[in-house]
């Protein structure tokens, strides 16, 4: 079994439909895969498009 910790980072829009769903999914994924941690950062939508 591999005990290596994996840390993933993502960027999503600063809106509840964009942020809340990915955070909830990341939390559930971490429960099933404790060696993987996913963190999300909010950005204003115009800064993502550029």
C-alpha positions, 0 to 999 in steps of 0.5 A: 500500500502506498502511503505517499501524501498527494496534494492537489490544488485547484481554482474555481469561480467565486460563486456558490455553484462553482465553489461549494460543489467542488469543495464537497466533492473534494471532502468526500474524495478525501474520505475515500482516499485519505492520502489525497488532499484537494484544496480549492481557491476562489477567483473572480470569474474575469480573472479566470478567463484571462 
